[in-house]
């Protein structure tokens, strides 16, 4: 029967095994109920079996399901049940016929078994939409996605053999499992079979992320931890066939006489025994099971299918039937769902196949677990260790489950009231999930609407909705916004980007990045929680149009990210394990730091080295470092409040006030404040931040929590006072404050101002908090360890460079030989044109040059000129780096630092020149900034291999990958507006209003564009070989778990000689000043290259630094604030002379490594975060925008190496807050200890053998595959 032209037409394609066919048949029945026509594709062999089974039944198949078949490619004399053979041959045998059928039938949607992953290829060739269906748990799906990690970590070899039989648990809410029990280890009994399966998994894993959805026969309540790791999983279970159609799809005819027998048994008395369609017992084990059932002395129903055991013939069966007469019944196949729902069934002796597991759970039946192979051991762990609804049958030393074991475990299970109570609880939860309004029910409706958007004519949607009770028959089709709102409110469906256009029209505002539910978002327990209102794309633009633009870019580009060869991240494994787990191709290589003598490389403003000399004059751990990056902009009120706060603190401070930091801050104000802060603080236009944070005088970092600053502060063990501005900075703040515990948050008052009192209080709090300092020290150690030779980030970088060419554990002589052959290897590096993006990629470039690579470093023409100008004052370009440039597409009158405009114009302006450059230079590898992920399309146009580099934390990257889900879950809308103001339970925790894209964009339209761009480029991510991250495993372990191809190689450290990449010349005189300061006395204040303070906040910071009474080194870059005149700044410099030093740009890594540095007041940019961590400097966190709030959360909440600077009611961080937080931070010995510990860990990670060092070797290895 041909489908109606009005009905949506779907092809369903199961793997040809009973346990795969059944759940997909059950799903097909559900789809038919919702108005779909289904073509159900069998192999010829299985179709005949199903039809034979159904021969004696009428109505066993819904009218809307059409059974079709293709050959399976196996010789009939072969074993059609050999999984390895089937997996290897099905694609070649079936793809041609399936392709022809899709074309001829006009099919637009295919639902394919995950084991038939090759069908996803048809999405590109035929334009068909493909959803995958997982026949196993999401936990197993997550484990499958981590197969490359297990191979890389040496748990398995490439043949599927277990090399280290250790316990694996990807999340605290997931079942633990031994390596020897992994599904693919037990799935085949031969080495060749295991090798085939492992190769298929490794090859096809990236394809899984290209599916529109992964439909899962599970439900939210039982697999929350695993579902968090698989962002496109859609749980719709437990699936059950309609009561009258339950035999459809079975390979053997069911014996219904067992139901009459069950009717004769007492309630809760029968042991049901069934082992699925693949389990095979030897005769000895069959006999032991038979004797065990008799020994129990309870009635039993045992399913012994035709090929269950070798040696069990009719004679044995008849003899056992006679022996068990009156006690038990044996059938060859049972109507299992009806058996399990029967009141006489007391427990289920099961192989723990996922279908059986879900059916037993759905009916509240306790389990006796006897797994055979594949995913069944993992399911047993779910049952026994997570849900607590069963017990495990143990084999003896000969591998036999004895009759005594069977009797004892049956008695134990049936006497355990707690197990029965839990089984009843999960039964209720399962029923609730599939009932109207339940999570699985709503997910299925979402999937239906997703499909109908492309498949259903308008009037047919109306017909289906009316028949299902979703719309009254007297209504026209959602003609008004009121109609659509009522429909969605009635059915609890939230607006979704993929619903029918007519439905979406009513929700146009919800596609603009606006936050609809400002609730807390946290993708993983080890990630920072963040409120929807703080999501990066929400805060990135200040206008609805900006947010809409950002959201659209994110939505459009998210899949692109997965197309990159890798996503290189300026983070490290230890600080973002949870987030890295969510981004499979992320490669954490941070914290990134430029070589010491090359640290100005990539800066847009010249660094003021005078601050280092000033820091030298300060006491150890005394200086508040205040820096807000390159984008933060303060109004004059906030600048003044910050200035007053710094003065109120009474500690020395170093405040970076770049050129455009605040409106209204001119030279007059600056000079005035300099005079006022003379002897207490120093103001610079731009600071050598890494050197500042490494300076021993730095006590804390008042920061916007940009990821660079976050990583730099973390790298140097500097506690944070967090003052995020926009974009990812709220997320970074959440890392700092909530995950790492290395900082505290500056709270704004009701007017949105962080008052001077708040600044003082939080500085005092931060500097008094010994635990934060200890955590900052701890993370500093972790950061240093990650980038040290052998560290996780170092190894990630090396692995990336040398993948497939040399062994990872390579001795020095081998390294020398390899590098000698690599001198001509040519790599293009493409940063986003912002200071915080250029610097870590320049640091990575130095590392690659050290390994013998030649680098073409491509800036925009505007930034190229700035870098060359900065180089004219300090530094040289190393021989291995060639500085190239391409126009950015903006006109002479345009603002070339406008992120929103750059995001929009760069792809069109740069793509063709990049293509030509790659072709002419015969470049084989490109390392592209994640913010330039549109470049992943070059992988298809010119065949170049691409690794992505993440300039923010693995957690922020995981947030980026989760952006569509955050929109779908109504944390924010597609314009970046926060809809639910609550914590995002990611790693680290972050307020939804601090999600990077919430703050990233000055207008709503820009935020909307940014978000759309992220979503768009996310879809390209599978093209990336990996994602390199300036982080290290020890600080982001949970985040890294979320990113399967992330390679942490950080903290990246600047080279010790030369100077390239900085946009501003570094002021090296500050190092001399630092030399004059007491150890651990100086507050290093730097806010990156984007933070902009208004005049009020600038003044408050200036006053706060002066008030702190501690020496400070303050980086005030030329555009740090508007409205501060040069005269004021000069006066302020005079005022704080002897107490503080103000410079325009600083050699930050040198500063952070200086013994006078006590803390780092930072915007929490990731570079700054990693540098502070690497040098064990506690942070004063003052995030400005983007990922900086997330970085702040790491410092303050996870690593606990800093404290957050809080705004007052006016949104100003006051001088008092600055003073207080500086004092708090510098008085907190625990924060200092943690910062020192992290410093050790960070350094260990980058030393030989450390996690980042090993990852760097992997990276080098990969790059050598030219």
Protein Blocks (a to p, Z undefined) as FASTA:
>chain_A
ZZdfkbccddddddfbfklmmmmmmmmmmmmmnopacdddddfklmmmmmmmmmmpghka
cfklccddddehiafklcfklmklmmmmmmmmmmmmmmmmmmmnopabdcddfklmmmmm
mmmmnopacddddfbdfklmmmmmmmmmmmmnomacfkopafbdcdddfbfkbccddfkl
gfklmmpcbfklmmmmmmmmmmmmmmmmmpmbdcddddfklmmmmmmmmmkbccfbdcdd
dfklmmgopabdcdfklmmmmmmpcehkbccddebjmbccdfklmmmmmmmmmmnopacd
ddddfklpghiafklmmmmmmmmgokaccdfbdcfklmmmpmkbmbdcdehiaklmmmmm
mnopacddddfbljllmmmmmmmmmnopaccddddfkopacfklmmmmmmmmmmmmklmm
mmmmmmmmmmmmmmghiaklmmmmmmmmmmmmmmpcfklmmmmmmmnopacfkbcehkbf
klmmmmmmmnopacdfkbcfklmmmmmmmmnopafbdcdddfbfkbccddfklgfklmmp
cbfklmmmmmmmmmmmmmmmmmpmbdcddddfklmmmmmmmmmkbccfbdcdddfklmmg
opabdcdfklmmmmmmpcehkbccddebjmbccdfklmmmmmmmmmmnopacdddddfkl
pghiafklmmmmmmmmgokaccdfbdcfklmmmpmkbmbdcdehiaklmmmmmmnopacd
dddfbhjllmmmmmmmmmnopaccddddfkopacfklmmmmmmmmmmmmklmmmmmmmmm
mmmmmmmghiaklmmmmmmmmgokacfbdcfklmmmmmmmmmmpccdddddfbfklmmmm
mmmmmmmmmnopacdddddfklmmmmmmmmmmgocddfklccddddehiafkbcfkbmkl
mmmmmmmmmmmmmmmmmmmnopabdcddfklmmmmmmmmmnopacddddfbdfklmmmmm
mmmmmmmnomacckopafbdcdddddddddfklgfklmgojbfklmmmmmmmmmmmmmmm
mmpmbdcddddfklmmmmmmmmmkbccfbdcdddfedjehiabdcdfklmmmmmmpcehk
bccddebjmbccdfklmmmmmmmmmmnopacdddddfklpghiafklmmmmmmmmgojac
cdfbdcfklmmmpmkbmbdcdehiaklmmmmmmnopacddddfbhjllmmmmmmmmmnop
accddddfkopacfklmmmmmmmmmmmmklmmmmmmmmmmmmmmmmghiaklmmmmmmmm
mmmmZZ
